[in-house]
Structure formats: C-alpha cells, structure tokens
Amino acid sequence: MTTNFGLLGTAAGKWETVADELKKVETRYGDTVQKITNEFGDPDAPGLTQRLSFSAVAGGVRRDLVQSQVFVSVVDVGDPDKHALIRLVLTATAARFHSVLPYFQEFLRTVHTNPGEGN
C-alpha cells in the first residue's frame, strides 16, 4: 500500500496529477494496462478511484497485478483556491487482490481530513 500527499496550486491541477500518475503506469507496463475509473464526492471535495490490471515482472517472474488507486482532493481552508491531493494505492497479485481489498477499504474508512474525526 502506498500513500502520497501533494499540494496543488489550483483545483484544475488535481485531475492533471491523476492523469499523470495513470500515464506513468501505462508507459511502464504498456498495453497490458486495463482500467476502470469512477468519480465520487461533490464539487467541493471531489474524488476519483481507478482500478488497474496489468502484468509486470517482479522477482524475475511475470505477475498479473491489480492496483486500486484512490485520489481525494482536499480544500485548503486558509485559501480555497488551493487544494491538496491525497493518493492511496493498493497493489496486489490478481490472485490475492480480492482477499486483501477489504483491509484496504477498512483503512480508507479511517482516512479523514479533520484530525478530530476518525479512530
């Protein structure tokens, strides 16, 4: 699992960053990438999920992998024109993905932008 935080200068930059991340995966793994994308949230706090399937060599063995990416845009309360982008990623073999996905979903439910919320 990977967690990345980034500061964006404008709201428009958030989806350009998402597109850049997907382009990196497509460039690295070529035509083996298949994706499903879903938007969620509202205009003030939009989000995007992507599920990618691709093949890659790990440890000298070609493996079929599935990656779930969640991107959440968070508004800077001090300057509403600025946003932070939170990127959370789970990568697993295709065989194990569905068995570890519930743990990732449980983790996602604990992610909050307000330190007073959550566990």
HUVENWO-V498184 format. One record per backbone hydrogen bond with DSSP energy under -1.0 kcal/mol. NH is the residue of the N-H (numbers start at 0). CO is the residue of the C=O. Records with the same first field share a line. If there is no record, write none. Layout:
BEGIN
NH = CO, CO
END
This chain:
BEGIN
1 = 88
3 = 86
5 = 84
7 = 82
13 = 10
16 = 12
17 = 13
18 = 14
19 = 15
20 = 16
21 = 17
22 = 18
23 = 19
24 = 20
25 = 21
26 = 22
27 = 23
28 = 24
29 = 25
31 = 28
32 = 29
33 = 52
35 = 50
37 = 48
39 = 46
46 = 39
47 = 70
48 = 37
49 = 68
50 = 35
51 = 66
52 = 33
53 = 64
55 = 62
57 = 60
60 = 57
62 = 55
64 = 53
65 = 91
66 = 51
67 = 89
68 = 49
69 = 87
70 = 47
71 = 85
72 = 45
73 = 83
75 = 81
81 = 78
82 = 7
83 = 73
84 = 5
85 = 71
86 = 3
87 = 69
88 = 1
89 = 67
91 = 65
93 = 63
96 = 92
99 = 95
100 = 96
103 = 99
104 = 100
105 = 101
106 = 102
107 = 103
108 = 104
109 = 106
110 = 107
116 = 113
END
